[in-house]
């Protein structure tokens, strides 16, 4: 894929942004390339387009597949694997958020629940500390529950809610 200056800038920025979130820059750049590509690309085409090692592309594609952001497809008469990204930015964001919740929030909730349970038997930890752990758990459970509600909303409803912005706060008081 020929990378115009606009496409290059977008790919570079996606990589920089992702690296701030703890995602490999090359993984994010490959995702951006596939997201912007008008048709699926082979691993060799990805490596050539981004000037990265073929081995790096393979590892990155596996990670993107584990996040369900990229899938494999085939072309009639060609034995190579072609890779394509989800093109719907709403789906991309939802998959990223689902993945982060699964990998970060859910284990945190589980650990905090265990800490609260241990705290009930633990006589050495100060009550004030136990209360802070319990309040952390309550907050994260609340945010997680809110996310589940938002995630299940139909897209048009969610879009209307987003566009209402602070008007929602005025309605509920």
N, C-alpha and C positions, 0 to 999 in steps of 0.2 A: 504494500500500500504506500503510495506517495504521500509523504507528510508535508502538508503546506505549513507555512509559519503559524497559522491559526491553530491547526491541529497539533503541531509541536508544542505550542504554548499551553494548550489545554491538557495534553498528556503530561507535560512537565509539572504543571500545577497540581494535577490529580495525584501525582507521585509525591510531591512535597507535602500536600495536605495529608495524605494517608500516613506518611512517615511521622507526622506529628501525633497521629492516633495510635502509633505502635504497629502499623502495617508496613511491610517491606515496600520500599519505593518501587522496585521493579515489578512486584505483584500488582501494585496500583497502576503503574504505567501500562502494563499488559492489559489490565482490565479496561483502562481508558481507551487504548487502541482498539480493542475488540468492540467496545461500546460504540465507538465512532465509525468503525469500519462498515462500509455498505454491504459487505458480504463476509462470510466466514473465512478465516485465515488458517494456514497451516502453521505449525510451530516454527518451521524454517522461515516462513514469511514474517512471522512476528519477530524472530531473532534478527533478521535482516533489517526490518523497518526500524527497530529500536536500537540496533547496534549493541545487542546484549548476547551473552553466551547461550548457546542452544540448551545447555544443561540448566541454566538459570530459568529459561523459558519453561522447560518441562516441570521443574519443581514449582514454579509460580502457577502454572496451569492446574496442577494438582490441588494447590491451595484454593484457587478460585473455584474449582469444581466442588471442593469440600464445603464452601460457602454457598454453593448452588447459584453462583453468579455467572458461570460459564459452563457450556455444555459442548459435547462432541457431536459432530455431524459428519456425514460422508457425501462425496460427490460420485455420481455414477461413473464407473470406469477408472476411478482413482482410488488406490488402496490407502492413501494417507488419511490421517485424521484431520478434520477441520474443526476449528473452535469458533464459537459464537457466544457473545454475551447477551444477557437479557437487554432488550432495547427500551423497555418501559422504566423510566427513572423512578417511578413510584415503587415498582417491584424491586428494583435494585436497592433502594433505600430500605424497604421492608425486609429484604433478605439480610442486609447488613445489620439492621437493628435486631432482628430475630437472632442472628448469630452472636452478636455482642451480648444480648440478654442471656442466651444459653451458656456462653463461655465465661461471662463475667458476673452478671447479676444473680443468676440462679445459684451458682456455687457460694456466693457471698451470703445470700439468704440462708442457705443450708448451714453454713458455718456459724452465722449469727444465731440461728435457732439452737444449734448445739451448744454455743456459748451461754445462751440464756438458760438452757436446761442444766448445764454444768454449774452455772452460777447459783442455782437453787440449792445445790449440795455443797457448794464451795463457801467455807466460812472465813477464808483468808482475804478474798477480794472484797474491797470496800463496797458498801451498798450503792454509793454514788456512782461507782464505775459500772456496777451491774445495771443500774438504771440507764446509763448512757448507752450501754450495749443494747438494752431492750428498746430504747428510743431509736437507735440506728436501725434495728430490725423492723420496727413499726414503720419507719419512714420508707425504707427500701421495699417492704411489702406493699405499702400504699402506692408507691411509684410503679412497681411491677404490676399491680392490679390495674392501675390507671392505663398503663401501656397495653395490657391485654384487652381492655375495653376499647381503647382507641384503635387497636390493630383489627378488631372485629367489625369496626364500622365500615359501611359501604363508602367507597372513595368519594362519591358526590357529597355525601353527608359530611365526611371529614374535611373536604375542601371548603364547604360552606362554613364549618366550624372554624377552620383556620382563617378564613377571610373575615370572620366576625371579630377576631382578635380580642381586644380588651372590652368590646361591647358585651361579651359573655359575662364578664365580671360585673358589669352594670346591671345586667338582667338578674343575676343571682344575688346581687347585693353585697 
